[in-house]
């Protein structure tokens, strides 16, 4: 842990203990800040001085912290507490930007970073087994959080804002209120324009610099907002293991209309969870039992039997609970009535193939046979009945012959009751329809008791074959034990194949038709369960052992795949079943239920195969070309007079399946988003920012956030150039968020750095802290305060003499030629001899910050050079320094062109931005950016820029053609001049040929 060692070195001098620290994380909204999370407080450390500058503490009766997530868009913290409550804490705004950079510092500087509690969610009920596990925040919008609970639940909490209705001017509250931002999606909007405040955190509340200063209050209207958490989603997970799983009856041609792939999961707390496997969602949760569920058997597609056993008493007796559940209504009845108290535990239940009969096997008690349809006991075996170790029902029965006999009997009865031939024809037709309808009904409604068979084994391995018909049970045959097999533990029967497993891990495959058997020693532990896969002709089985599972092909009598705990996987398998002909289900002790292919190698599930209960906006579910087409459709529709969300009625040459998928995605957008997209006043710049959020593209999101701010800012500045009023205050009414750090306006960045050094100064506790603060003040031009700190050095300090001389130098430095030359010479020599920081300080003292920046860049200190340029140089000199930084970022060995583009945006070099976007083959972003620049008038149109514009539009037209938007391609090709002439002719050629014909 190399980074952790660095932290220990940083804070060992400050007596900051990391033994009880729960989390270390950086503060993304500010550079060089770090958070240390403790159970009852959060320490905010400034890494420039390695000192705590803020503490977020909870009151004595408060709930301790578990996790903290710092936000990027606003200086805010999402905190998770031990009771599952999520709180949002926003930094109290103290910065003032109404002054000029060279004014004296605030006489009452900020004493500490204070984060006020702004909203909190409801807590959960915490028990020994249920506790909050972790929380994650949406990385794009930062307005929602997902809480993961140890019982498997995922709770989605969304942050909502409400306008309090009070005007800022009438607010007399001493607390620091929150206000809605002036801008929406990067552009200031009026009070009556459409906007969606809950789109993201930066659209909910204004930044620190947006609502400060008396001058702004006179010229702007701000509304106070309140935040609250709203539970918008709940995904219930599995409780703690163990589990008992059972898949519903398989899909057939008869039940295809009403079939749902439902999986019943019995849990340790007595509830049964029913999941729909195609959606992956919880279908029903039924609290049925008071103790752990041991097994489940389906009686139909809409009903099942489940049994649970309590903890044995001193005599080894338990309370057995056997419940019959109707899934649509949730009604549950005690299947065995009053039976179940103080008796041996139920070991297994088996429902017959036709769902007529139920066999209940006990540990030390004879077998019981029940009628599932009437919930009546058919037979309780005698005390001398063999002890059952394994049991399985036969898939053969006589239902078809019974139906034929009943049909013939009904036809004969119908003919006897008919008098005339005319009546006969009408009665025959009606009887035939009734009989056909009766054939399609279940055996329950038919009241047919078909004959069914089952086999079981005793402790000696002898196989018994019994026949059940109505309430009669007959012993049909007995097969002596196989000498190669031990005690039989489980049996599976499908078609003419019977598979037996024993305690030694041996498998015996019986071919009943050919009357041959084959034993296979697996050399594994006890065979706990065998299940056949559904599907006609599918003879695969899954076998479960103590240490894993295997899939076998009974036709070839060979193993298909194997899974072994401790070798392939780290979990232990608790139960198995087959859900389809090629997929198996594993329940494991790590609290998961996995659906795997028969190879049992991965649990991947294609999302396009998933049946969603409601449409979900996720363009990445589409194929790449369709996703890009959808993005282009949402971004810009210049071929239409107004925007539309109906892609089915435009000229888009794709097959109907693709168009329908695109239309489904468009329909899944929320009504608020649709309203914004269809709003004619919603500018193209705002639309680009909105689509970047919808697609979760953080690169585009940062680009359009910075671009929208500076395009609007430079266009406003251009409009105010002719006016005599100073436009500095206008420019700073809505500054770029401080989370963009070096990209902010110079004045705002300077003020923020002054506030930071004042905070460092207040928190200093050692000489090293004082020295660092003095160095920062010198670089910021705050010489008077720097001299005060230098003079505080005590006489016992070994640096006392140097600091005193340095204070004298700073106080007496003049702008005369000889002194400046001497200081510059000394600074140059110091830099040449490895004293870069000291030399830069001296150059800054004599207003040679531009030379200092060049030296810093020469020695590879590019970030420090940019910082110094922002705080000390005028806009022209600062621009030169940052442009050299851009060249460095674009160098092949660095290759940070995306960052270089953001720096160029902050400098207003929009033409170069378009060139770089085009060279990086971001054709859509480049074309839309050029179009917005032309609208705002921030690109000067001349011969050189025209060539660039034509190239950008021509390449965008080609990309639109590739995506299938012919009308858009024609429009942009016509704007591309000579660069798009050939493409325009190519696009129009088919239409001309059609008209000529």
N, C-alpha and C positions, 0 to 999 in steps of 0.2 A: 504494500500500500504506500506507494511513493508519495502521493499527494497528501495522505494523512500525516506522514512524517513532516511534510512542509508545514502543515497547519500547527503541528506541535511546536515546531521551531518558532513560528510566528507568535504564538500566544503564551509560550512558556514564561516569558518575562512579565506578562500581564496577569499571571496567576489565574488564567482561565482554564478550569479543569474540563477535560473532555471525557472523563470517566462516565459521567451520567448523561452525556450528550446523546440525544436521540437521533439527530439529523444534522448534516452539514449541507448547505446549499447556497448558491449565489443569488443575488438580487438582480434579476434581468433588467429591471427598469432603471438601474443605476450601475455604472461601471465601478468595479473594485469594491463592491460591498458584499458581505457574506453574512449568512444567518446561522446562528447556533441555537438549536432547539433543545430546551430542557423541559421536564414535566410541568413546571410552573412558570416558565418565562422563556422568552425568545430574545436572544442577544443579537444586536445588529452591529457588525464590526466593519470598520473602514480599513481596508487593506493598505491604504497609503501610509497610515500611521500605526497600523496594527493595534487599534484601540476600539473599545466599545463606545459607540456613539448613540445607541438607543436601546431601550429595554421595553419589551411588550410583556407586562406581567399581568397575571390574573389575580383576582381578589382571593382572600383566604378561603372562602367557601366555594370558589369556582372549581370547575372540572379541569383536571390537568390536560395538557396538550399531548397529542400523539404524533401529529404530522403538520407541516406547514408547506404551502406552495406559494411562492412569490409570483406575482403577475408581471407581465411585460408592458401591457398597454397603459396601465395605471399603477401608481405606487400603492399597491394593495396586497394583502395577504389572505389566502384561504387557509383556515386553520381547522384541523380535525381534533376533536376532544375525545376523551375516554368513554363518554356516554353516547358516542355516535353523532354528536351535534357538530355541524359545520358552521363556522363563523367567518364573516368577511370583515377585515379591518383595513381601513383606508387611512393613509397618512394625512395628518392635519396640515392644511395649507398655511405656510408662513411666508413664502417667498413674495417679494414685491418687486415688480419690474418696471415701475413707473419712473425711476430715476435714470441717470446716465451712468455709463461705466466708470467714470473717474470721480464720482461723488464719494464722500466719506462713508465708511461702513455704517450700518445700522447701529445706533448706540445701544439698542437692546436686542442683540442677536439671538438666534434660535438656540435654546439651551439643550434641546434633545429632540430626537426624532420621536414623534408621538403618533401612534396608530389608534384611531378611534374605532370602537365596535359599531358597525353600521347595519349588520343584519346577521341573523342566526337561524338555522333550521331547527326542526323538531329533533329531539333525541330519540334513540331507540331503547327498547327494553334490554338491558344488559344482564346476562346471567353467567353462570360458570362456563357454558359452552357457546354462548352468543355474545360476541363483542365486535366492535368495529375493527376492520383489518387494515384498510388503506383507502385513500381518496385520490382521485385524479381529476385534473381540470382540463377543459377543452382548450387545446393549444392555439386554436385559430381565433375563437371569439372570446374566450375567457369569461363566459357568463353562465357556465354550467359546470357542475361537478358530479362525478359518479362515486358513490360510497359503496365499498365492498365490505360485506359483513361476513363473519366467520361461518355462518350457517348457509352461505352460498348466495344470499340475496345481493342484488345490485340495485341501488336506489339512485335515480337521476334527479338531482336538485337543480332547478334553473333559477337564475337571478332575474327578478322582475323589478321594473322601476315604475313609480307612480309620482305624478306631479302633485305637489302639495297645494298649489293654487295661490301661493303667496309670492308677491313680487319682492325681489331682493332689496329694493329700496325701503320697504316697510318692515324688514326683518331686524329686530333688536336683540336676537338671541346671542348669548356670549359664545355658544358652541360654534364650531366650524361647520357650516352646513355644506351639503353637496348640491351642485347645480348641473342642470342639463347643458351639454355643449351647444355652442352656436352652430357648429358645422355638423352636417350629416353626410357620411360617405365622402369626407374630404372637402366639401364645399359648404360655406355658410348658407343657410336656408331661412326663409321667412317663417313666421308663426303658423301660417295656413298651408304651407307646402307639405306634401306627403313625406313622412319619414317613419322609420321603425326604430324607436329608441332601444328596444330590447335586442337589437341585432347583435351587438357586441358590447363589451365593457366600456370601450372608449366612446361609444355612442350613447351610453347611459349617463355617465358622469364626466364633467369637464376635467381637464388636467390642471396641474398646480398653477400654471401661468395663465390660464384662460380667464380666471375671474379674480383679478387682483387690481387694486388701484382705484382711487376715487374717480379718475378721469374716465375710466372704462365704464363705471357705473352710470355716468351721466349719458353715455352714448349707446349703451347696450341694454338689452332686456334679458334677464336671466330668470329661470324658474328653478325653485328648489325642488329636489327630488328625494324620494325615500326608496330604499331598496328592501326587498323581501325575498326569501327563498320559497319556491313553490315546487312541490314534489310532482314531477311530470312523468316519471317512469319507474316501474318496479319490476324487476326480473327476479323471480324466486328461484333459488338454487336448491341443491340437494342438502338435506341435513347431514349430520354426522353418520358415518357408516356404523354397522353393517347394513347391506341392502339385500332385498330379495326381488328379483325382476322376472317379469313374464310378459311376452309379446302377445298381442291379441291374435285371434284366428287369422290365418293368411287370406290374402286376396284371391278371390275366385271370380268366375264369370257370373255367378249368381248374385254375389254381394258387391259388385263393382260400383254400383250407384251410391250405396250408403257406407262404403268402406272408408275407414280412417286408420292410418298406421299408428295405433296407440300402444304405448308401453306403460305397464303398471309397475310401480316401484314401491315396495314395502319398506318402511323405515324403522329405525330403532325406537322412535317415539310413538309408534302405533298408528301413524297416518299412512295413507296410500296416495302417492302422487302419480297422476296419469299424464304422460307427455305425448304430444303429437310430434312424431319424428321428422315429418317433412317441414315443419315450421320451427322445430326445436324449442317450442314454447310449452309452458305448463297448461294442460287442458283442464284438469280438475285436481283439486287437493281435498281429500276426504279424511277427516279425523274419525276413524272407525274403531280402533282398538285402544286398550289402555296399557299395552305392553308391546314388546318387539314383534314385528310381523315376520313370520318364518317362511311363508309360502303363499303363492297366488296361483289360481287357475281360472281361466276365462270360461264362462258358460255360454256366451254369445258375443256378438260384436259390441253389445251395450251393457254387459253385466259380467261380474266375476265373483269368485269365492276367494276369501283370504282367511288365513288362520294365524293366530298368535298364541304364545304360551307365556305364562308368568314365571317368575323365579321359583324353583322347587322349594317346598317346605321341608321340615325335618324327616318326613316319611318319603320324600322324593316325589310327592304329588304336586300337581300344578293346577292352575285355572286355564282351561282351554277356551279360546274364543274363535268361533267359526262363523263368519258373517257373509251373507249374500247381498251384494250391492248392485243396485240399478243405476247405471252411470248417468243417464239423462236427468233423472230426478234427484240423484244423490241419496235415495232411500236405502237404508241398510236394515236387514233383519237378522236375528240370531237364527242361523240355519238349523242348529240342533236343539233349539228351544231352551229348556231349562237345564239341559245337560251341560257338563263342562267343569263343574266345581269339584276339586279334590279328586282328580283322576290322573292316570299316567299321561304324559305329554304326547300330543299329536306329532308324529314324525313326518308324515307326508299326506297330501291329498291328491287324488288323480280323478279327473273328469273323463268320462268315456268319449269316444270319437264323435258320437251323435249328440253329445251333451245331455244324455238321458240320465246317466247314473254317476254316482260319486262313490269312490272308495276312500275311506278314512283309515289310515294306518297309525296305530299307537305304538308306544315303546314297549310296554309290558301288558298289553290288552289285546283281545282278538279284534279282527278287522270288522268294520262296519260298512254296509252298503246302503246308500240312500238314493231316493228318487229326486233328481234335481228339480223336476217340473213341479212337484207337489210338496217338496221339503219334508218327505216322510221317510221313516226308516224302513227299508226293505228287509234287511237281515243283519242281525248281530251274531257273528260266528261264535261257535261253542268255545269253551275254555281250552279244549284240547286241540284247537285249530293251530296250525304251525305258525311260528313267529315269522312275520314277513320282513325280509331285508330289502327287497326291491319289487316294484309292481309297475305294470304298463298295460294299457288297454289296446286291443287289436283294432286296426283300421277296417276290418271286414265286418259286415253286418248283413241282415236280410231285409233291409228297408225297401229295396226296390221290388222284391217279390211280394211284400206285404201291400205295397201301393197298387200293384197290378191286381191282386186279389180283391182289394177294397174297391177299385175302380170297376171291376167286372161285377161285383155284387151290387154296387149302386146302379149300374146300367140295367141289371136284371130287375131290380126293384122298381126302377122307373118304367120299364116296359109293362110290368104287371099292373100298374096303376093307370095305364092309358086305355081308354075305351075305343076311340075311333082313330083312323089313320091320320086324319087332319090334326087331331090333338097330339098324335105321336110325333109328327114332324116338328111341331112347335116345342114340345116338351124335350125331345131329343136335343134340339139346338140349345135350349136353355140349360139342360143337364150337362151337355158337353162343355159349355162355357164355365159352368160352376165347377165341374170336375177339374178343368184346366187351371182354374184359379186355386182350387184346393191343393193341386199338385205343387204349386209354387210356395205354399205356406209351410211354416215350420212344423216339426213333429209335435210341438207343444199344442198347437191349435188342432192338429189332426187327431190327437189322442191315440197315436199309434205307439205301441210298445214293441220296438224292434229287438231282435236278439243280438246281443253283443258279447264279446269275449274279452277276457283279460288273463294275463299270466303273472305269476309271482314266484319268488324263490324263498326258500327257508334258509336257516343258518347252515345247513349241510350242503347247500348248493343245488338241491333238487328243485326242478321247475314244475309248477302246477298250472294246469290250464282249466279255467272255469268259464261256464256259460251263464249269462244273466238274461232272463226274459221275463218282463213284468216283475213279479215278486218271487220268482223261482230262481234258485241258484243251483247249478249242476256241476259236478266235478267231471270234466271231460277226459283229461289225460294227465299222466305224470311222467316226467322225463328224468331219468337218474342223473346225478351230478357228474360233471366233467372233471376227470382227475387232474387235468392241467390247470383248473381254475380254483381260486380260493373262494372265500365267502363273497357272494354276489352283492354288489352295492347299488347298482342301477341298471335299468333296462330301457331301450328305445326301440320302437317298432314302427316301420313304415313299409307299406306294400308287402313284399315277400322277404324283406330283410329285417332281421332281429339282431341287435347289438347288445352284448352284455359286458359289464365291467366289474372288476373285483377289487378287493382291498390291496392286492399286490401290484396293481397297475396293469393287469392283463386285460386285453380286449378280445372278445370272441364274436366273430361275425357269422351269423346263421343265414344261409340261403334256403328258405323254406320250400321254395319251388323245386330246387335241385336237390334238396335234402342233404346239403353238405355244410360243414362248419369249418372255420379256420381261426385258430387262436394266434394272437400277436402279443408278445411280451413287450410293453413299452418301457420297462425298467424305470418307471416313475412311481409315484406314490399312489395312494388310494384314489380310485376313480370315483369322483363325487357326483358327477352329473353327465348325462349324454342327451343331446338334443339333435333331432333331424332338422335340416333346413327345409323350408316350404318349397313347393313347386313340383309339378308332375314330372317324374323321371329324374328329379334331383336327389341323389343318394348321398349327399355330403352330410356329415355329422360333426358337431363340435363336442369335444370331451373336456371336462374340467377335472384337474388334479389339485392336490394341496399346493403344488408349486407352480401352477400355470395352466395352460390350455393347449389343445391341439385340434386341428381340423383334419378329418379323414374322409377319403373317398371310398365308400363301401363297395362300389362296383369293382374298382381296381384293387381294393384292400391295401391302400397305401396312404401315407400321411401327406397332406397338402401343405400345411404350415404348422409352426410350433411357437409357443411363447412361454418363456421360463422366467420366473421371478428371480431377481438377483443376477441374471445373465443378460437377457434382452431388455428387461424393464426392472424398475426399482419398486413397483407396487405389487401387492398380492391380490390375486383374483378371488372375489367372494361369490360371484354367480355369473352364469352365462346363459345366452339364448340366441336364437337366430331371428332376425327381423325380416329379411328377404332371402331370396335364393343365393345372393352373393355377398351378403353383409351379416356380420355377427355382432352381438352386444356383449360387452364385458363390464361388470360392476367390480370396482376395486376398492381397496382399503384406504386409498388416498382421497376418497370422497367424490370420485368421478365415475360417470357411466360413459363408456366409449363405444361408438359405432364404427366398426372397422370392416375393410374388405376381408375376404376369406384368407388373404395372405397375412393378415394381422400385422401389417407393418406401419400403417399410418391411419390417422383418424380424420383425414382431410374430407371436407364436405363442400362440394361446389355450390356456390351461392345461387347460380342460375337454376339449380335443381331444387332449391329451397322454396317452399310455398309460403309466402308471407301473408299474414292475416290482413295487413293493410299496406298500401303503397309506401315505399321508403325512397326518399331522395338520396340516391347514391349513383352518380354518373359513372363511377369506376366499375359498376357492374356491366356496363356496356362494353362492346368491343372497342378498341382504341379509336378507330376511325369514326365510329358513331358518337363516342364521347366528345371528340374534338369538334364534330359537326354540331352537336348540341351546344357546346360552348360558343361557337361562332354564331349560332342562331340567337342565343341569349344576349351576346355582346352587342351586335349591330345588325340592323335590318334596313339598310339604306334603300332597298328596292321597294319598301312599303311606305305609304304615307304615315302610317301609325304602326306601332309595335303590336304583334300578335303572338299568342302562345299556341296557335293551331298549326302544327307542322304538316298535318295531313292534306291541307288544301293549298300548299305552295308547290312550286315546281322543284321537287327534290327527287332526283332519279334513283331511289333506293327501293328495294323490295318491301312489300307491305309489312313483313315481320320486323324489319329494322325501324320503319317509320312508326309502327305501333309501340315498339319499345321506347322510342324517343318521346312519343306522345304520353306514354305512361309516366315517364320521368317528369315531363312538364306538368302533368296533372297532379303529381305528388307534391309540388311546391305548395307552401302554405298560402293562404289567401292574402296575407300581408305582403309576402314577397311578390305574388302575382300583381297586386295592386301597384307596387313600386315599378315593376318591369313594364307594365302597360301605361304608366303615367307619362304623358308626352313632355312634361316639365322635368322629368328625371334625366339629368344630363348624361352624356356619353361617359364622361370621367367618373361620375358616380356609379354608372352601370358597370364599368370595368372593375371598380373596387368591390361592388356587390358580388359579381360573378367570381372574383378571386376568393371571396369568403365562402361562397356556395361550393366551390370546388376544393376548398381547403388548401389552396396553393399559397404557401407562406412567402415564397419568393415574389410572386406577383402581388401579393398583399402588401409587402413592404414597398415594392416599387411604386404601386399606384397610390399608396398613402403619402409617400414623400412627393411624388409627382403632382398629385392633386393639390397639396398644400403650396408648393412653390410655383406651380402654374397660376394658381389663383393669386398668390402673393405678388408675383412679378407683373401680372396683368394689371392688378390694382395699383402697383407702384408706377407702372407706365402711364396709367390714366391720371395719376395725381402729380405727374412730373411738372405739368404746367402750372400747378397751384403753388401759392407762396407759403402755405402752411407746412409745418414740419410733419412728415408722414411717418416718423419713427413710431409714434404711439399707435397710429392706425395699423402699422405692420405687426405690432406686438399684441394687438387685441386678441388674436387667435394664433399664438405661436405654435410651431411644430412641437409635438409631445417630447418631453425630455428623455423619454425612453430611447429616442434616436440619437441622443448624446451629441457626438461631434457634428451631426448633420443639422442641428438646430441653428437658429439665427444667432449671430455673434453676440448681440447684446443680451439675449436671454441666456445663452451659454455662460457668458461672463458672470451674470448675476447668480446663476446657479452655483458656479465654482466659488464665488465669494461666500455664499451661504454655507457651502461645504467646509471651507477653510475656517469660517467662524465657528462652526460646530466642532471641528477638530481642535480648535484653540480652547473652547470651553472644556473639552473632555481631556485635555493633555494632563498627564500626571508625572512624566519623567522628562529629563533633559532632552532625550532623543525625540520625544514628541514635540517639545518646544522648538527644537532646531528644524524639524521637518515643517512645522507650521510657519516658521520664519522664512524658510526657503520658498514655500508656496506663496506667501504674501509678497515676497520680492518679485517673483515671476508674474504675479497678478498686478503689480504696480502699486501695492498698498505699502509704501515705504515707511510711513510714520508708524504704523502698527508693527511692522517688522523690526524697526529699531527698538521699540519698547520691549519686544520679546528678546532681542539680542542682549539688551542691558539687564535682563533678569538673571543672566548667568551668574552664579555665585562665585566668589573669589577662590573658593576651594576647588572649583571645577578646572580640570586641565585645559579646557577650551576657553577659559575666561579671557585670556589676552587676545586670542584670535577674534572672539565675538565682539570684544570692545573695539578693536581696530575696525572690524567690519561695520559696526554701528557708526563709527566716525566716518568711514568711507561713504556709506549710504547717505549720511546726513549732509556731507560737504561736497558730494559729487556735483560738478557743474557741466554745463554744455560747451565750455570753451574748447578750442581746438587741441591745445597741448594735453589737457587732462584726458580728453576722449581718446586721443591717439595712444597715450600711455596705457590707459585701461584696456583699450582694444588689443594692444600688443601683449599685455599680460594675459588677457583672456585667451588669445590665440596660442600663446606658449603653454598655458595650462591645458587647453584642449589637446594640443599636440603631445603632451606628456601624460595623457590618460585622465586628466581632471575635467571630464566633459561637463558634468553638472555645474561645477564651480565656474567654468568658463562661460557657460550659457547664462548663469546668473549675472556675471559682470557685464556681458553684452546687453542683457535686458535692462540693467541699471542705466546705461547710457543711450537707451532707446535704439539699440541695434538688434531688436528682436528678429528682424528679417535675416540678419547674418547668423544669429543663433539658430534659427530654424534650418538654414542651409547646412550648418555644421552638424546639427542633429540628424538630418537626412543623410549626410555623407557617412556618418557612423552607424547608419541603419536604424536610428531611433525615429521611425516614421510616425508612430502614434504620438510620441511626445512632441514632435515638431508640429503636427496638426493641432494638438492641444494648445501649444504656445501661440501659434498663429491665430487661433480663434479668440484668445483672451487678450492679446497685445497688439495685433496688427489691424490696420484699416482694411476695408473690404477688398481693395485692389491688391495689396500685398498678401493678404490672407489667401486670395484666389490663386496667386502665383504659387504659393507653397502647396496648396491643396492640389493644384494641377500637376505639379511634380509628383505628388503622392499618387495621383491617378495613373501617371505613366508607370510608376513603380508597380502598382497593383495589376496593371495590364501586362507586365512583363511575363514571358513564358515560364520563368522559374517560380513566379508567385501565382499568377493565374487566378486573380480574384476580381474578375471583370464585373460581376454582379455588385460587389461593394463599390467598385470604381464608378459604376453608373449612378449609384445613390449619391456619391460625393459630387458628381457632375450636376445632378439635379439640384442639389443645395446651392451650387454656384450659378445656376441659371444657364448652363451650357447645353441648351436643349438640342441644338443641331448635332453636337457631338454625341449626345445620348442616342439620338436616332441612328447615327452612323454605327455606333457600337452594337445597338440592338440588331441592326440589319446584318452586321458582320457576324454576330453570334447566331444568326438564322432564326431569331425570334420574330418572324415575319408578321404574325398577327399583332403582337405587342407593339412592334415598330410602326405598323400602319395606323393603328388606333391612336398611338401617341402622337404621330405626325398630324393626324386629323384634328386631335384636340388642340395641339399647338397652333395650327392654322386658325382654329376658331378663336383662341385666346390672343392671337397675334404675337406670340412669343418667339416665333421663328421668322426671321427676315427673309422674304422671298426675293431671291436673285438668281443669277444663272447657275451658280454652284449648288445652292439649296434646291433649286428646281430639278436638277439632275438627280440629287439624292431622293427627293420626294417621288419622282417618277419611278426610280428603281424600287423603292419600298412598296409603292402601290402595285407595281407590276408583279412583284413576288407574292404579295398578299393575294392578288387576283388569281395567281396560279394555285396557291394553297386552297382558296375557296373553290376553284374548279375541281381540285382533287377531292375535296370534301363533298362535292355534288351541288354546291350553291351556284348555279350558272348565272342567275340574275345578279348576284353580288359580284361575281367575277367580272361580268361585263361592265358593271358600274365602276369598279376600281381600275379595270384595264383602260376605260375611257379617260380616267383621271391621270393615267400614267404617261400620257403623251406618246412620244416615239418609242419609249421602252415597252409600252403595252400594245403597240399597233399590231404586231403579228398575232399576239394572243387574242386581241379583239376580233381580228378577221377570222381566226380559227373558231372562236366562240359563236360568231354570227353566221358562219358558213352553213351549217345545217338548216337554219331557218330560211336562208335565201334559196337553198335547193328545194325546199318544200314549196315555197311560194312560186318558183318557176314551174314546177310540175303542175 
